[in-house]
Amino acid sequence: MSEVRPEMRYTEEHEWAVLTADGVIRVGITDHAQCLLGDIVYVDLPAVGAAAAAMQPVGTIESVKTVSDLFSPVDGAVVRVNQSLQSTPEAVNEQPYDAGWLIEIRTAGDPNEAMERLLTADQYQRLLDLIP
């Protein structure tokens, strides 16, 4: 069974989001997503300053099986990318909620309101329960 952390918010495309202490939203892919993808071999992340539109692609994740889009959970601008993934993309598999985070986004509006639009952990778990 995939790990779902209660303090995070989620998307139907299997990204997670958490509001950091400095008011930005940290984003990654869920444990469920990394399990489906298999061994991650490369991540293509946007540049700092790039615009991010909710539910639109902002990068790609390549595994031994496929290449998948990374979707932004919120509108805003990318303020930080996880540069360590360039040399250790496997961190996405090993620690998808910690060292394997992907980008941080600053929203133009209230970040709490942006987070409210995403799925709660319970809602995301129910979504996973529906997947065969």
N, C-alpha and C positions, 0 to 999 in steps of 0.2 A: 504494500500500500504506500502511496506517495505521501510525503510529508507536506502538510499544510500548516503554516504558522499563523496563529490567531491575531498577531499584531499587525499583519500585513493586509493589503488589499490586492485584488486579483482581476485579471481580464479573462474573457472567454477564449482568448488566443493564448492563454497560459503564460502571461507575464505577471510578475509580482511588482508591487510598489510599496514603499515605506517612506514616511515623512521623517527626514533627519532633523537633528537638533537645530541646524542652521536654516531650516525652512525650504530645503530642496527635496525633491522626490527622487529617491534611489530606485533603480529599475533593474530587474533581471528576469530570467526565465525560471519557471517553477520546476520543482523536483520531478513532477509528472512529465513536463516537456523534455527535460534532459534525459529522462529514461527512454522516452519515445525516440529521441534523436539518436541515441547511442553515443559513441565516443566523439566528442567535439574536437575538431582538428584546426578550426580557424574561426575567428569572429571578425567581421567587418563592421566597425562602429563609426558613427558620424563624428565629424570634427566638433571641437568645442566651439560654440557659437551657432551651430546649425539649428534651424527651426525644427520643432517637433510638433506634429499635429496628432491629436488623439485618434487612435486606431488606424494610423497610417504607418507604413514601414519607415524605420529609421536606420536600419542596418540589416545584416544577414549573419546567420550562424551556420557554419558548415560542419557536418559530421561525416563519418565514414559512409552513412546511408544516403544523405540528402543535403540540400541547402534550403534553409528556411528563413523567412523574413522575421525580423524583430520589429514588433509594433510598439509604438509609444502609447502608454496608457493615458497620457494627459497632453494638453497643449502647453507649449512653452519653448524654452531654448535650452540646448544641451550646455551644461556648465562644467561637466567633468566626465571623462571616460576612464574606464579601468584599463590603463595602459599595460598592466602586468599580463593581461590576457593575450597580448601579442606573442609573448614567449611561452606562456603556460595556459593555453585555451582549455586544457583539461580541468582547470579549476572550476569551470562551469558544471562539469559532471561531479566533481568531488565535493564542492561546497556551493551549490547554486544560490543559497540564501546569504552567504557570507563572502568569502574571497572571490566567488564567481559572479558578483554583481557586474552589470554592464555599463550603465550610464547614469548620470544624475541630471535632472531637469528642473529648471526654475520656471514656475508658472507665472504668467502675466498677472493673474488674479490671485485670489485666496487659495493657497495650496490645500487647506483643509476642505474647501468646497470641491476642489478637483478630486481629492481622495474619496469624498463621499459618493461620487458617481461610479466608483468601481465596486466590484463584488467584495462582500465580506468573506472571511475565511469559511463561515458556514455555508454561504451561497456557493462559493467555489467548490467546497467539498461535495455539495449536492450535485453540482455539474459533473464532477469526476465520477460520482456514483452512477450517473446515467450513461457513462461511456463504457461500452462492452470491453 
